[in-house]
């Protein structure tokens, strides 16, 4: 979808640092297509959270856990092959 220009903003609801490769690839696509593309990682933030960082190479959006949980897709995509 990024290659086809179907969006300008990607919000990843995760702190999984493996996804930093996706963020870096999206920056490459934006540069190649000479367009603006914003990538952010949203994650639950609290004073008791162990991990207080978003995904590297993204903007970080700290939100409360209830809001974060309400945004998650409950579908297990590993089962729909």
PDB file of N, CA, C and O in Angstrom:
ATOM      1  N   UNK A   1       0.823  -1.196   0.000  1.00  0.00           N
ATOM      2  CA  UNK A   1       0.000   0.000   0.000  1.00  0.00           C
ATOM      3  C   UNK A   1       0.867   1.260   0.000  1.00  0.00           C
ATOM      4  O   UNK A   1       0.515   2.256  -0.632  1.00  0.00           O
ATOM      5  N   UNK A   2       1.982   1.218   0.698  1.00  0.00           N
ATOM      6  CA  UNK A   2       2.880   2.379   0.697  1.00  0.00           C
ATOM      7  C   UNK A   2       3.444   2.610  -0.702  1.00  0.00           C
ATOM      8  O   UNK A   2       3.540   3.753  -1.148  1.00  0.00           O
ATOM      9  N   UNK A   3       3.815   1.537  -1.395  1.00  0.00           N
ATOM     10  CA  UNK A   3       4.339   1.667  -2.755  1.00  0.00           C
ATOM     11  C   UNK A   3       3.308   2.279  -3.695  1.00  0.00           C
ATOM     12  O   UNK A   3       3.660   3.012  -4.619  1.00  0.00           O
ATOM     13  N   UNK A   4       2.035   1.976  -3.455  1.00  0.00           N
ATOM     14  CA  UNK A   4       0.962   2.489  -4.325  1.00  0.00           C
ATOM     15  C   UNK A   4       0.470   3.865  -3.890  1.00  0.00           C
ATOM     16  O   UNK A   4      -0.426   4.421  -4.526  1.00  0.00           O
ATOM     17  N   UNK A   5       1.027   4.422  -2.832  1.00  0.00           N
ATOM     18  CA  UNK A   5       0.631   5.749  -2.365  1.00  0.00           C
ATOM     19  C   UNK A   5      -0.751   5.786  -1.747  1.00  0.00           C
ATOM     20  O   UNK A   5      -1.427   6.813  -1.801  1.00  0.00           O
ATOM     21  N   UNK A   6      -1.181   4.674  -1.159  1.00  0.00           N
ATOM     22  CA  UNK A   6      -2.534   4.590  -0.625  1.00  0.00           C
ATOM     23  C   UNK A   6      -2.681   5.184   0.771  1.00  0.00           C
ATOM     24  O   UNK A   6      -3.800   5.284   1.273  1.00  0.00           O
ATOM     25  N   UNK A   7      -1.596   5.576   1.405  1.00  0.00           N
ATOM     26  CA  UNK A   7      -1.684   6.257   2.695  1.00  0.00           C
ATOM     27  C   UNK A   7      -0.473   7.142   2.904  1.00  0.00           C
ATOM     28  O   UNK A   7       0.572   6.951   2.283  1.00  0.00           O
ATOM     29  N   UNK A   8      -0.632   8.118   3.791  1.00  0.00           N
ATOM     30  CA  UNK A   8       0.443   9.044   4.136  1.00  0.00           C
ATOM     31  C   UNK A   8       0.911   8.872   5.568  1.00  0.00           C
ATOM     32  O   UNK A   8       1.999   9.323   5.926  1.00  0.00           O
ATOM     33  N   UNK A   9       0.094   8.219   6.397  1.00  0.00           N
ATOM     34  CA  UNK A   9       0.415   8.034   7.806  1.00  0.00           C
ATOM     35  C   UNK A   9       0.206   6.574   8.179  1.00  0.00           C
ATOM     36  O   UNK A   9      -0.843   5.993   7.899  1.00  0.00           O
ATOM     37  N   UNK A  10       1.218   5.986   8.816  1.00  0.00           N
ATOM     38  CA  UNK A  10       1.121   4.620   9.326  1.00  0.00           C
ATOM     39  C   UNK A  10       1.298   4.670  10.837  1.00  0.00           C
ATOM     40  O   UNK A  10       2.287   5.205  11.337  1.00  0.00           O
ATOM     41  N   UNK A  11       0.328   4.106  11.567  1.00  0.00           N
ATOM     42  CA  UNK A  11       0.433   4.008  13.018  1.00  0.00           C
ATOM     43  C   UNK A  11       0.520   2.528  13.362  1.00  0.00           C
ATOM     44  O   UNK A  11      -0.390   1.752  13.072  1.00  0.00           O
ATOM     45  N   UNK A  12       1.628   2.156  13.985  1.00  0.00           N
ATOM     46  CA  UNK A  12       1.868   0.770  14.376  1.00  0.00           C
ATOM     47  C   UNK A  12       1.596   0.658  15.872  1.00  0.00           C
ATOM     48  O   UNK A  12       2.254   1.328  16.668  1.00  0.00           O
ATOM     49  N   UNK A  13       0.651  -0.165  16.261  1.00  0.00           N
ATOM     50  CA  UNK A  13       0.311  -0.334  17.673  1.00  0.00           C
ATOM     51  C   UNK A  13       1.184  -1.447  18.243  1.00  0.00           C
ATOM     52  O   UNK A  13       0.746  -2.585  18.408  1.00  0.00           O
ATOM     53  N   UNK A  14       2.416  -1.090  18.535  1.00  0.00           N
ATOM     54  CA  UNK A  14       3.391  -2.065  19.013  1.00  0.00           C
ATOM     55  C   UNK A  14       4.645  -1.342  19.499  1.00  0.00           C
ATOM     56  O   UNK A  14       4.880  -0.176  19.182  1.00  0.00           O
ATOM     57  N   UNK A  15       5.435  -2.070  20.273  1.00  0.00           N
ATOM     58  CA  UNK A  15       6.773  -1.614  20.659  1.00  0.00           C
ATOM     59  C   UNK A  15       7.827  -2.604  20.172  1.00  0.00           C
ATOM     60  O   UNK A  15       8.993  -2.508  20.555  1.00  0.00           O
ATOM     61  N   UNK A  16       7.429  -3.539  19.341  1.00  0.00           N
ATOM     62  CA  UNK A  16       8.319  -4.581  18.844  1.00  0.00           C
ATOM     63  C   UNK A  16       9.392  -3.955  17.958  1.00  0.00           C
ATOM     64  O   UNK A  16       9.096  -3.457  16.872  1.00  0.00           O
ATOM     65  N   UNK A  17      10.628  -3.982  18.423  1.00  0.00           N
ATOM     66  CA  UNK A  17      11.731  -3.341  17.697  1.00  0.00           C
ATOM     67  C   UNK A  17      12.034  -4.015  16.355  1.00  0.00           C
ATOM     68  O   UNK A  17      12.693  -3.417  15.505  1.00  0.00           O
ATOM     69  N   UNK A  18      11.569  -5.234  16.156  1.00  0.00           N
ATOM     70  CA  UNK A  18      11.744  -5.868  14.847  1.00  0.00           C
ATOM     71  C   UNK A  18      11.043  -5.057  13.760  1.00  0.00           C
ATOM     72  O   UNK A  18      11.430  -5.112  12.593  1.00  0.00           O
ATOM     73  N   UNK A  19      10.013  -4.305  14.144  1.00  0.00           N
ATOM     74  CA  UNK A  19       9.268  -3.503  13.180  1.00  0.00           C
ATOM     75  C   UNK A  19      10.005  -2.228  12.771  1.00  0.00           C
ATOM     76  O   UNK A  19       9.523  -1.490  11.913  1.00  0.00           O
ATOM     77  N   UNK A  20      11.152  -1.962  13.364  1.00  0.00           N
ATOM     78  CA  UNK A  20      11.936  -0.796  12.943  1.00  0.00           C
ATOM     79  C   UNK A  20      12.388  -0.961  11.493  1.00  0.00           C
ATOM     80  O   UNK A  20      12.594   0.031  10.794  1.00  0.00           O
ATOM     81  N   UNK A  21      12.541  -2.191  11.041  1.00  0.00           N
ATOM     82  CA  UNK A  21      12.894  -2.435   9.631  1.00  0.00           C
ATOM     83  C   UNK A  21      11.775  -1.962   8.712  1.00  0.00           C
ATOM     84  O   UNK A  21      12.040  -1.442   7.628  1.00  0.00           O
ATOM     85  N   UNK A  22      10.535  -2.138   9.134  1.00  0.00           N
ATOM     86  CA  UNK A  22       9.392  -1.653   8.351  1.00  0.00           C
ATOM     87  C   UNK A  22       9.440  -0.130   8.274  1.00  0.00           C
ATOM     88  O   UNK A  22       9.258   0.450   7.204  1.00  0.00           O
ATOM     89  N   UNK A  23       9.685   0.511   9.414  1.00  0.00           N
ATOM     90  CA  UNK A  23       9.748   1.979   9.449  1.00  0.00           C
ATOM     91  C   UNK A  23      10.851   2.494   8.532  1.00  0.00           C
ATOM     92  O   UNK A  23      10.656   3.480   7.822  1.00  0.00           O
ATOM     93  N   UNK A  24      11.983   1.848   8.543  1.00  0.00           N
ATOM     94  CA  UNK A  24      13.094   2.267   7.684  1.00  0.00           C
ATOM     95  C   UNK A  24      12.744   2.076   6.209  1.00  0.00           C
ATOM     96  O   UNK A  24      13.079   2.920   5.378  1.00  0.00           O
ATOM     97  N   UNK A  25      12.076   0.980   5.883  1.00  0.00           N
ATOM     98  CA  UNK A  25      11.673   0.733   4.501  1.00  0.00           C
ATOM     99  C   UNK A  25      10.652   1.773   4.041  1.00  0.00           C
ATOM    100  O   UNK A  25      10.689   2.209   2.891  1.00  0.00           O
ATOM    101  N   UNK A  26       9.747   2.170   4.924  1.00  0.00           N
ATOM    102  CA  UNK A  26       8.779   3.203   4.566  1.00  0.00           C
ATOM    103  C   UNK A  26       9.469   4.535   4.288  1.00  0.00           C
ATOM    104  O   UNK A  26       9.040   5.284   3.410  1.00  0.00           O
ATOM    105  N   UNK A  27      10.528   4.832   5.024  1.00  0.00           N
ATOM    106  CA  UNK A  27      11.295   6.061   4.750  1.00  0.00           C
ATOM    107  C   UNK A  27      11.964   5.995   3.379  1.00  0.00           C
ATOM    108  O   UNK A  27      12.037   7.001   2.674  1.00  0.00           O
ATOM    109  N   UNK A  28      12.450   4.823   3.005  1.00  0.00           N
ATOM    110  CA  UNK A  28      13.058   4.641   1.685  1.00  0.00           C
ATOM    111  C   UNK A  28      12.006   4.872   0.598  1.00  0.00           C
ATOM    112  O   UNK A  28      12.270   5.553  -0.394  1.00  0.00           O
ATOM    113  N   UNK A  29      10.823   4.305   0.788  1.00  0.00           N
ATOM    114  CA  UNK A  29       9.743   4.475  -0.186  1.00  0.00           C
ATOM    115  C   UNK A  29       9.394   5.955  -0.332  1.00  0.00           C
ATOM    116  O   UNK A  29       9.227   6.446  -1.448  1.00  0.00           O
ATOM    117  N   UNK A  30       9.285   6.662   0.786  1.00  0.00           N
ATOM    118  CA  UNK A  30       8.959   8.091   0.743  1.00  0.00           C
ATOM    119  C   UNK A  30      10.019   8.873  -0.020  1.00  0.00           C
ATOM    120  O   UNK A  30       9.694   9.753  -0.817  1.00  0.00           O
ATOM    121  N   UNK A  31      11.289   8.550   0.224  1.00  0.00           N
ATOM    122  CA  UNK A  31      12.382   9.235  -0.477  1.00  0.00           C
ATOM    123  C   UNK A  31      12.338   8.932  -1.977  1.00  0.00           C
ATOM    124  O   UNK A  31      12.477   9.833  -2.804  1.00  0.00           O
ATOM    125  N   UNK A  32      12.145   7.660  -2.315  1.00  0.00           N
ATOM    126  CA  UNK A  32      12.111   7.268  -3.725  1.00  0.00           C
ATOM    127  C   UNK A  32      10.968   7.941  -4.473  1.00  0.00           C
ATOM    128  O   UNK A  32      11.108   8.300  -5.642  1.00  0.00           O
ATOM    129  N   UNK A  33       9.838   8.110  -3.793  1.00  0.00           N
ATOM    130  CA  UNK A  33       8.660   8.691  -4.436  1.00  0.00           C
ATOM    131  C   UNK A  33       8.551  10.199  -4.197  1.00  0.00           C
ATOM    132  O   UNK A  33       7.591  10.839  -4.627  1.00  0.00           O
ATOM    133  N   UNK A  34       9.540  10.749  -3.512  1.00  0.00           N
ATOM    134  CA  UNK A  34       9.574  12.174  -3.206  1.00  0.00           C
ATOM    135  C   UNK A  34       8.239  12.646  -2.620  1.00  0.00           C
ATOM    136  O   UNK A  34       7.617  13.586  -3.113  1.00  0.00           O
ATOM    137  N   UNK A  35       7.825  11.961  -1.553  1.00  0.00           N
ATOM    138  CA  UNK A  35       6.580  12.329  -0.879  1.00  0.00           C
ATOM    139  C   UNK A  35       6.728  12.219   0.625  1.00  0.00           C
ATOM    140  O   UNK A  35       7.665  11.604   1.134  1.00  0.00           O
ATOM    141  N   UNK A  36       5.796  12.821   1.316  1.00  0.00           N
ATOM    142  CA  UNK A  36       5.785  12.820   2.776  1.00  0.00           C
ATOM    143  C   UNK A  36       5.076  11.569   3.260  1.00  0.00           C
ATOM    144  O   UNK A  36       3.984  11.254   2.788  1.00  0.00           O
ATOM    145  N   UNK A  37       5.684  10.853   4.197  1.00  0.00           N
ATOM    146  CA  UNK A  37       5.097   9.654   4.783  1.00  0.00           C
ATOM    147  C   UNK A  37       5.498   9.619   6.245  1.00  0.00           C
ATOM    148  O   UNK A  37       6.688   9.571   6.557  1.00  0.00           O
ATOM    149  N   UNK A  38       4.543   9.642   7.133  1.00  0.00           N
ATOM    150  CA  UNK A  38       4.794   9.653   8.571  1.00  0.00           C
ATOM    151  C   UNK A  38       4.563   8.256   9.134  1.00  0.00           C
ATOM    152  O   UNK A  38       3.593   7.587   8.778  1.00  0.00           O
ATOM    153  N   UNK A  39       5.467   7.818  10.019  1.00  0.00           N
ATOM    154  CA  UNK A  39       5.352   6.517  10.674  1.00  0.00           C
ATOM    155  C   UNK A  39       5.440   6.737  12.177  1.00  0.00           C
ATOM    156  O   UNK A  39       6.365   7.388  12.662  1.00  0.00           O
ATOM    157  N   UNK A  40       4.475   6.193  12.911  1.00  0.00           N
ATOM    158  CA  UNK A  40       4.454   6.343  14.367  1.00  0.00           C
ATOM    159  C   UNK A  40       4.169   4.997  15.014  1.00  0.00           C
ATOM    160  O   UNK A  40       3.522   4.132  14.424  1.00  0.00           O
ATOM    161  N   UNK A  41       4.661   4.832  16.236  1.00  0.00           N
ATOM    162  CA  UNK A  41       4.308   3.645  17.012  1.00  0.00           C
ATOM    163  C   UNK A  41       3.544   4.105  18.246  1.00  0.00           C
ATOM    164  O   UNK A  41       3.998   4.966  19.000  1.00  0.00           O
ATOM    165  N   UNK A  42       2.371   3.507  18.430  1.00  0.00           N
ATOM    166  CA  UNK A  42       1.532   3.816  19.588  1.00  0.00           C
ATOM    167  C   UNK A  42       1.671   2.675  20.580  1.00  0.00           C
ATOM    168  O   UNK A  42       1.669   1.501  20.210  1.00  0.00           O
ATOM    169  N   UNK A  43       1.792   3.044  21.848  1.00  0.00           N
ATOM    170  CA  UNK A  43       1.974   2.011  22.864  1.00  0.00           C
ATOM    171  C   UNK A  43       1.454   2.506  24.201  1.00  0.00           C
ATOM    172  O   UNK A  43       1.384   3.710  24.446  1.00  0.00           O
ATOM    173  N   UNK A  44       1.082   1.540  25.085  1.00  0.00           N
ATOM    174  CA  UNK A  44       0.569   1.933  26.395  1.00  0.00           C
ATOM    175  C   UNK A  44       1.703   2.474  27.263  1.00  0.00           C
ATOM    176  O   UNK A  44       2.772   1.872  27.360  1.00  0.00           O
ATOM    177  N   UNK A  45       1.453   3.604  27.881  1.00  0.00           N
ATOM    178  CA  UNK A  45       2.464   4.226  28.730  1.00  0.00           C
ATOM    179  C   UNK A  45       1.920   4.363  30.149  1.00  0.00           C
ATOM    180  O   UNK A  45       0.791   4.804  30.362  1.00  0.00           O
ATOM    181  N   UNK A  46       2.738   3.980  31.095  1.00  0.00           N
ATOM    182  CA  UNK A  46       2.385   4.158  32.498  1.00  0.00           C
ATOM    183  C   UNK A  46       3.678   4.218  33.301  1.00  0.00           C
ATOM    184  O   UNK A  46       4.747   3.863  32.804  1.00  0.00           O
ATOM    185  N   UNK A  47       3.572   4.660  34.520  1.00  0.00           N
ATOM    186  CA  UNK A  47       4.771   4.748  35.348  1.00  0.00           C
ATOM    187  C   UNK A  47       5.300   3.367  35.724  1.00  0.00           C
ATOM    188  O   UNK A  47       6.461   3.231  36.111  1.00  0.00           O
ATOM    189  N   UNK A  48       4.454   2.340  35.612  1.00  0.00           N
ATOM    190  CA  UNK A  48       4.890   0.984  35.956  1.00  0.00           C
ATOM    191  C   UNK A  48       5.368   0.184  34.748  1.00  0.00           C
ATOM    192  O   UNK A  48       5.880  -0.925  34.906  1.00  0.00           O
ATOM    193  N   UNK A  49       5.207   0.735  33.540  1.00  0.00           N
ATOM    194  CA  UNK A  49       5.612   0.005  32.335  1.00  0.00           C
ATOM    195  C   UNK A  49       7.124  -0.156  32.297  1.00  0.00           C
ATOM    196  O   UNK A  49       7.870   0.790  32.549  1.00  0.00           O
ATOM    197  N   UNK A  50       7.563  -1.371  31.977  1.00  0.00           N
ATOM    198  CA  UNK A  50       9.005  -1.630  31.869  1.00  0.00           C
ATOM    199  C   UNK A  50       9.586  -0.996  30.614  1.00  0.00           C
ATOM    200  O   UNK A  50      10.653  -0.383  30.657  1.00  0.00           O
ATOM    201  N   UNK A  51       8.891  -1.144  29.512  1.00  0.00           N
ATOM    202  CA  UNK A  51       9.373  -0.620  28.240  1.00  0.00           C
ATOM    203  C   UNK A  51       8.686   0.702  27.967  1.00  0.00           C
ATOM    204  O   UNK A  51       7.474   0.736  27.756  1.00  0.00           O
ATOM    205  N   UNK A  52       9.427   1.775  27.968  1.00  0.00           N
ATOM    206  CA  UNK A  52       8.855   3.115  27.776  1.00  0.00           C
ATOM    207  C   UNK A  52       9.271   3.733  26.452  1.00  0.00           C
ATOM    208  O   UNK A  52       9.233   4.952  26.286  1.00  0.00           O
ATOM    209  N   UNK A  53       9.670   2.885  25.510  1.00  0.00           N
ATOM    210  CA  UNK A  53      10.128   3.372  24.210  1.00  0.00           C
ATOM    211  C   UNK A  53       9.241   2.827  23.107  1.00  0.00           C
ATOM    212  O   UNK A  53       8.727   1.712  23.192  1.00  0.00           O
ATOM    213  N   UNK A  54       9.073   3.632  22.075  1.00  0.00           N
ATOM    214  CA  UNK A  54       8.382   3.163  20.890  1.00  0.00           C
ATOM    215  C   UNK A  54       9.377   2.489  19.951  1.00  0.00           C
ATOM    216  O   UNK A  54      10.528   2.246  20.312  1.00  0.00           O
ATOM    217  N   UNK A  55       8.921   2.201  18.767  1.00  0.00           N
ATOM    218  CA  UNK A  55       9.762   1.554  17.765  1.00  0.00           C
ATOM    219  C   UNK A  55      10.774   2.556  17.233  1.00  0.00           C
ATOM    220  O   UNK A  55      10.430   3.694  16.916  1.00  0.00           O
ATOM    221  N   UNK A  56      12.008   2.128  17.140  1.00  0.00           N
ATOM    222  CA  UNK A  56      13.067   2.988  16.596  1.00  0.00           C
ATOM    223  C   UNK A  56      12.690   3.440  15.186  1.00  0.00           C
ATOM    224  O   UNK A  56      12.083   2.687  14.425  1.00  0.00           O
ATOM    225  N   UNK A  57      13.053   4.661  14.851  1.00  0.00           N
ATOM    226  CA  UNK A  57      12.810   5.258  13.527  1.00  0.00           C
ATOM    227  C   UNK A  57      11.340   5.615  13.316  1.00  0.00           C
ATOM    228  O   UNK A  57      10.908   5.795  12.178  1.00  0.00           O
ATOM    229  N   UNK A  58      10.559   5.720  14.408  1.00  0.00           N
ATOM    230  CA  UNK A  58       9.171   6.171  14.328  1.00  0.00           C
ATOM    231  C   UNK A  58       8.963   7.290  15.342  1.00  0.00           C
ATOM    232  O   UNK A  58       9.765   7.474  16.259  1.00  0.00           O
ATOM    233  N   UNK A  59       7.876   8.032  15.163  1.00  0.00           N
ATOM    234  CA  UNK A  59       7.440   8.944  16.217  1.00  0.00           C
ATOM    235  C   UNK A  59       6.729   8.093  17.265  1.00  0.00           C
ATOM    236  O   UNK A  59       6.113   7.081  16.930  1.00  0.00           O
ATOM    237  N   UNK A  60       6.809   8.490  18.505  1.00  0.00           N
ATOM    238  CA  UNK A  60       6.200   7.707  19.580  1.00  0.00           C
ATOM    239  C   UNK A  60       4.930   8.367  20.068  1.00  0.00           C
ATOM    240  O   UNK A  60       4.900   9.569  20.330  1.00  0.00           O
ATOM    241  N   UNK A  61       3.877   7.568  20.188  1.00  0.00           N
ATOM    242  CA  UNK A  61       2.602   8.050  20.707  1.00  0.00           C
ATOM    243  C   UNK A  61       2.293   7.246  21.966  1.00  0.00           C
ATOM    244  O   UNK A  61       1.934   6.071  21.893  1.00  0.00           O
ATOM    245  N   UNK A  62       2.435   7.883  23.099  1.00  0.00           N
ATOM    246  CA  UNK A  62       2.136   7.230  24.378  1.00  0.00           C
ATOM    247  C   UNK A  62       0.654   7.410  24.688  1.00  0.00           C
ATOM    248  O   UNK A  62       0.148   8.532  24.718  1.00  0.00           O
ATOM    249  N   UNK A  63      -0.035   6.299  24.916  1.00  0.00           N
ATOM    250  CA  UNK A  63      -1.460   6.363  25.233  1.00  0.00           C
ATOM    251  C   UNK A  63      -1.739   5.484  26.449  1.00  0.00           C
ATOM    252  O   UNK A  63      -0.929   4.630  26.810  1.00  0.00           O
ATOM    253  N   UNK A  64      -2.889   5.702  27.073  1.00  0.00           N
ATOM    254  CA  UNK A  64      -3.218   4.873  28.236  1.00  0.00           C
ATOM    255  C   UNK A  64      -3.575   3.462  27.778  1.00  0.00           C
ATOM    256  O   UNK A  64      -3.965   3.261  26.629  1.00  0.00           O
ATOM    257  N   UNK A  65      -3.443   2.499  28.666  1.00  0.00           N
ATOM    258  CA  UNK A  65      -3.625   1.086  28.324  1.00  0.00           C
ATOM    259  C   UNK A  65      -5.037   0.791  27.816  1.00  0.00           C
ATOM    260  O   UNK A  65      -5.202   0.001  26.886  1.00  0.00           O
ATOM    261  N   UNK A  66      -6.045   1.407  28.405  1.00  0.00           N
ATOM    262  CA  UNK A  66      -7.422   1.155  27.962  1.00  0.00           C
ATOM    263  C   UNK A  66      -7.607   1.584  26.508  1.00  0.00           C
ATOM    264  O   UNK A  66      -8.234   0.867  25.728  1.00  0.00           O
ATOM    265  N   UNK A  67      -7.077   2.728  26.143  1.00  0.00           N
ATOM    266  CA  UNK A  67      -7.170   3.197  24.761  1.00  0.00           C
ATOM    267  C   UNK A  67      -6.393   2.274  23.835  1.00  0.00           C
ATOM    268  O   UNK A  67      -6.877   1.905  22.765  1.00  0.00           O
ATOM    269  N   UNK A  68      -5.184   1.903  24.250  1.00  0.00           N
ATOM    270  CA  UNK A  68      -4.361   0.985  23.457  1.00  0.00           C
ATOM    271  C   UNK A  68      -5.108  -0.325  23.212  1.00  0.00           C
ATOM    272  O   UNK A  68      -5.193  -0.793  22.077  1.00  0.00           O
ATOM    273  N   UNK A  69      -5.650  -0.917  24.280  1.00  0.00           N
ATOM    274  CA  UNK A  69      -6.359  -2.192  24.169  1.00  0.00           C
ATOM    275  C   UNK A  69      -7.580  -2.086  23.254  1.00  0.00           C
ATOM    276  O   UNK A  69      -7.901  -3.035  22.539  1.00  0.00           O
ATOM    277  N   UNK A  70      -8.261  -0.940  23.272  1.00  0.00           N
ATOM    278  CA  UNK A  70      -9.446  -0.775  22.428  1.00  0.00           C
ATOM    279  C   UNK A  70      -9.088  -0.659  20.943  1.00  0.00           C
ATOM    280  O   UNK A  70      -9.956  -0.841  20.088  1.00  0.00           O
ATOM    281  N   UNK A  71      -7.847  -0.365  20.630  1.00  0.00           N
ATOM    282  CA  UNK A  71      -7.400  -0.224  19.237  1.00  0.00           C
ATOM    283  C   UNK A  71      -6.891  -1.527  18.644  1.00  0.00           C
ATOM    284  O   UNK A  71      -6.717  -1.620  17.429  1.00  0.00           O
ATOM    285  N   UNK A  72      -6.653  -2.521  19.462  1.00  0.00           N
ATOM    286  CA  UNK A  72      -6.071  -3.764  18.971  1.00  0.00           C
ATOM    287  C   UNK A  72      -7.089  -4.608  18.213  1.00  0.00           C
ATOM    288  O   UNK A  72      -8.256  -4.684  18.599  1.00  0.00           O
ATOM    289  N   UNK A  73      -6.649  -5.227  17.155  1.00  0.00           N
ATOM    290  CA  UNK A  73      -7.471  -6.127  16.355  1.00  0.00           C
ATOM    291  C   UNK A  73      -7.439  -7.493  17.029  1.00  0.00           C
ATOM    292  O   UNK A  73      -6.364  -8.078  17.159  1.00  0.00           O
ATOM    293  N   UNK A  74      -8.582  -8.019  17.461  1.00  0.00           N
ATOM    294  CA  UNK A  74      -8.594  -9.298  18.184  1.00  0.00           C
ATOM    295  C   UNK A  74      -8.366 -10.522  17.290  1.00  0.00           C
ATOM    296  O   UNK A  74      -8.165 -11.625  17.797  1.00  0.00           O
ATOM    297  N   UNK A  75      -8.394 -10.341  15.986  1.00  0.00           N
ATOM    298  CA  UNK A  75      -8.258 -11.475  15.071  1.00  0.00           C
ATOM    299  C   UNK A  75      -6.847 -12.043  15.118  1.00  0.00           C
ATOM    300  O   UNK A  75      -5.874 -11.288  15.109  1.00  0.00           O
ATOM    301  N   UNK A  76      -6.727 -13.354  15.168  1.00  0.00           N
ATOM    302  CA  UNK A  76      -5.433 -14.034  15.108  1.00  0.00           C
ATOM    303  C   UNK A  76      -5.165 -14.384  13.645  1.00  0.00           C
ATOM    304  O   UNK A  76      -5.695 -15.369  13.131  1.00  0.00           O
ATOM    305  N   UNK A  77      -4.353 -13.589  12.990  1.00  0.00           N
ATOM    306  CA  UNK A  77      -4.107 -13.748  11.549  1.00  0.00           C
ATOM    307  C   UNK A  77      -3.263 -14.986  11.239  1.00  0.00           C
ATOM    308  O   UNK A  77      -3.167 -15.393  10.081  1.00  0.00           O
ATOM    309  N   UNK A  78      -2.666 -15.573  12.238  1.00  0.00           N
ATOM    310  CA  UNK A  78      -1.904 -16.808  12.003  1.00  0.00           C
ATOM    311  C   UNK A  78      -2.832 -17.966  11.659  1.00  0.00           C
ATOM    312  O   UNK A  78      -2.396 -18.954  11.069  1.00  0.00           O
ATOM    313  N   UNK A  79      -4.107 -17.852  12.021  1.00  0.00           N
ATOM    314  CA  UNK A  79      -5.070 -18.921  11.778  1.00  0.00           C
ATOM    315  C   UNK A  79      -5.770 -18.808  10.434  1.00  0.00           C
ATOM    316  O   UNK A  79      -6.488 -19.730  10.045  1.00  0.00           O
ATOM    317  N   UNK A  80      -5.587 -17.717   9.716  1.00  0.00           N
ATOM    318  CA  UNK A  80      -6.326 -17.493   8.466  1.00  0.00           C
ATOM    319  C   UNK A  80      -5.417 -17.613   7.247  1.00  0.00           C
ATOM    320  O   UNK A  80      -5.307 -16.676   6.456  1.00  0.00           O
ATOM    321  N   UNK A  81      -4.798 -18.711   7.102  1.00  0.00           N
ATOM    322  CA  UNK A  81      -3.884 -18.916   5.962  1.00  0.00           C
ATOM    323  C   UNK A  81      -4.588 -19.522   4.806  1.00  0.00           C
ATOM    324  O   UNK A  81      -3.975 -19.762   3.766  1.00  0.00           O
TER     325      UNK A  81
END
